[in-house]
Amino acid sequence: AKPAAAPADVPVVADAKAGHLVVFSDIDDRQLAALRERWSHMANLKIEHLDLTDLHAVDRLKPMKLDTILCMNVLEHIEDDPKALARLHDLLQPGGSLLLLVPAHPELYSETDRVVGHFRRYRKQELREKLEGAGFKIESLRHLNAIAAAGWWVNAKILRRTVASTGQLSSGWRGSTSRPRRCATAKSTICGRGAAAARRSSASRPIPTWSRPGRWT
């Protein structure tokens, strides 16, 4: 099936229309094709193939001088996640922000995680240490939608399901389970939800806080 295109009302699209550079990235050719079909007409919205394990691919984006990166349900798919975080750090201009979302609670790791390509689930302290090791200063680190852990536990540990339902994946977009790996980057504001917000340096620019799909506060 053809991947669904990004919704038309996401704040980053408004940023692109306002003249700011916005970059969507993925490593999946189908996702990239869907993004190009939906957004390639916008001059300030770039669509790039980005593999965080490929140093040359990362270097290619450095001249864009990104000030914000949203990395949502990507890091757990990368075996060498400290190196991936270091490359995200390198992509940001000094004072830039990383908004990061990852699955939590290693005790919930199951066949479902393995099937969708997760190497791990994270504890807060582990994520903190890896972010700081990559050079980030953490502004916020917290759990989201804790009630979803109960549903994941039932699916994975009791019902022994290996694939989450479409409804669960859709709810994951809003704050619970996971979706296919994707990393979107932007110069200026970018939409998303984050379990962690970190800065490359101690610059005073405020970091946006996710409130609900499609809105910043």
Disulfide bonds with the S-S distance in Angstrom:
none
